[in-house]
Amino acid sequence: MRLPSKVQVMEVGPRDGFQMERQWIPTEKKIEIVNDLSRLGFKEIQVTSFVHPKAVPNLADADELLARIDRVPGVKYQALVPNLRGMQRALAAKPDRIHLMMSVTESHNRANANRSVEESLKEFEQLVPMALEAGIEPEAGLACVFGCPFEGEVPWERLEWVAKRYQGMGIKGLNLGDTIGVGNPRQVHDICARLLDRFPEMQISLHCHNTRDMALANTVAAMQAGVTHIDGAVGGMGGCPYAPGATGNVATEDLVNMLQEMGVETGIDLDGLIAVSKKLQDLVPHPLDSCMVKAGKRTDLKPAPKAQKKVG
């Protein structure tokens, strides 16, 4: 199995995870989680989203969050931006990177952003120069790459067209979202390989949801295709409010554990990450989807049972 020797894992739990919580997570607790994550070796953390507060109530404190977190040297703090109003707020808050989110299918983009794909792209053509002028690097998010809850399979020509439009704006990073967790390893490998071949100058990253329990397998397939940037959400939190049945992302601690077990360097403190996931469990009223929290690492050995006396 040919795999890269090193992978950069981006933590997206503070944005993708908290956006799905119906119960308000206090800003102080969010800051605490981000600050904890910032000291575990991550190079980049997606901390919030500048969406309308009525659309995603738990991220209504995006401006305050970015103003109050400890910005650890060497860590980039990213924010999702869906439109012009979001960009204006983001520019004032000064994240290191922005993530422009759009679905590649018309039906899901209208459900998620209330506009057509073309309308989103036209607006992004205005937003990218604003970000670059402010010294903020833009990344392109592509939701529903591996399947749409309303339209099913996404044609390659559609993906190529969207990627080319982003490339024309001067964007150098494409984040491929398996928004509803329908991707399979062969499909993920093939799409990643084709995009890397078609757009060799662009950084391709993978964002998997674990809806059908294939996120880790899909990650390995993407790595075999040449992808070296992978997203994860601490505790397996996350999901899309506008994708029926969508569940959380691959748990970052499960992802890091798998990579380390295979000898792939991440630079992330796994024990510290598991500790953050356990702390997170106290903030949400539902079980987290984390194998590391449930079962621990393979090196967490248990005491051997004492020998029993023979009877008779």
Secondary structure, DSSP 8 states (H G I E B T S, - for coil): ----SB-EEEE-IIIIIGGG-SS---HHHHHHHHHHHTTTT-SEEEEEE---TTTSGGGTTHHHHHHHS---TT-EEEEEE-SHHHHHHHHHH--SEEEEEEESSHHHHHHHHSS-HHHHHHHHHHHHHHHHHTT-EEEEEEETTT-BTTTBS--HHHHHHHHHHHHHTT--EEEEEETTS---HHHHHHHHHHHHHH-TTSEEEEEEB-TTS-HHHHHHHHHHHT--EEEEBGGG----TTSTT---B-BHHHHHHHHHHTT-B----HHHHHHHHHHHHTTSSS----HHHHH--TT-------------
